[in-house]
Every structure is written in C-alpha cells, then in structure tokens.
C-alpha cells in the first residue's frame, strides 16, 4: 500500500516568508526546507502567480459590510420584509434576497458566518 503525504496548504505567514525569500533570491529547495515542504509545492505556489506576489485582497466597496449583514439579521429576526430592510440599508431588494438565499435563508441566516464566507 502506497503512503501519501497529507496535503498541508501554506499559512498566510508561510506565504509571506516564501515570497520574501523568493524576492531575495533564495532557491526553491532552501525555501522548502525553511517551510518544511517540498520544493515542488513551493514551485507550484509561486508558478500560479507567475513568480510575482499578488496584491493583498481587498473587499469591493459594493460588497455588503458586516454592519449591513447584522442589520439584515436584526430585520429578519423582527419579522421585517426584504423590501423594508433594503430601504433601511439603501440597497436593492435583490441584494438582500440574494444574501439570504446564499447564506441559509430566513431561518438560518447568521451575519458573522455570511461575512466570513465572503471574506475567504
């Protein structure tokens, strides 16, 4: 029976170290030893971005904020309609409806969980 190594994705701090060492000119083998990984996994991570560190992700200004999601959650808990919640937030009713549909519906909607899902 063949043993396979368990996949261990790099943490954010590992990625920072990897990109820093890559910029300084360290070899793939040296970076891999430092991170306790194989050089092929380091190469694969670097190659996906063409060897250039991607800019940090930023949430779109059009995306719902955590405070807006909490307002949706409070509105649902008090029995308000989607249209009345959308008026309070100044958003389209379709945005509120989509938010609820994608994150558990009226019965199971949780603002923090919905925000965590979108920020990953």
N, C-alpha and C positions, 0 to 999 in steps of 0.2 A: 504494500500500500504506500502510495506516494504522500509525503507530508508537504503541505503548502504553508507558506508563511502567511500569517494573518495580515490583512491589509491594515495599515495604520496611516491614515491621512495626516498630513503635516498640520500642526497647530499654527495659529497666526504668528506666534513668536518664532517658530521654526522657519516659517516663510520669510520673516524679516531677516533672520540670520542668513538664510540661503541667498536672498537677493543681495544682502550686504557683502557677503563673501564672494559672490559671483562678480559684483562690480569691482571688487578689489583684485580680481584675477585668480582666485583660488581654483584648483582643479575640481572636477566633479567628484573624484574619489576623496579628496580632502574634505569637501563639504559633506559628503555622505558619511564619512567616518565621524565627523563632528556631530551630525544629527542622529547617528545610529541607524542609518538607512542604507539602501543600495544605491550605487551610482546611477543605475538605470531609472530609479524612481525620481531622483533629483533631476536627471536629464529630461525626463518626461514632464516634470512640473515646469521646468524652465522653457522647454520647447513649445509648450502650449501657448505661451505668450511671445514666442519669437525671441527669447532671450532678453526681453525688455520688461522691466517691472511695470505691471499695470497700475494706473492711478487708484487711490483708495475709492471704494464705492461710496456714493452719496445718494441719499434718498431724493427722489424727484420732489420738487415743490408742489406738484399736483397730487402727490400721494396723500392719503389720509394720515393725520398725525395721531399720536397716542391719545391726546386730549379729545380729538374728534371721535375716535373709536370709543372712548369712555362715555362720551355724550350719547353716542348711539346705544351703548349698553344701558345707560340710565333711561333713555327714552323707551327702549323695548321693555325694560322692567316695569315702567309705569304705564305701559299699555298704549303709548303714542303710535300713531301711524307712521309709515315710512315717509309720507309727504310732509307731515308736521316736523319730523326730525330733520328732513332735508332743508326745510325753511329755516330752522334754527341755525343749522350749520352753514347755510349758504351754498349747499351742494345740490347737484341734480338728484332727484329721487332714484334714478337708475344706479348711481354710485352707491347709495345706501343699500338698495336692494341687492346689488352685486356683492357688496361687502358681507351682508348677512348670509347670502346663499353660499359663498365660498368659505365661510368660517363657522359652520354649524347651524345656521338658521336661527330663527327667533328663540327657540327653546334652549339652544346650547351655545349661543354667542358669548365669547369672552374677549374683552378688549385686549388684554395683555397677550393672550395666546395669538390673536389675529395679528397684533403688531410684531411679535416675534417671528411669525411665519413669513411676513413680508420683508423683514429686515435681513433674512438669511439668503 
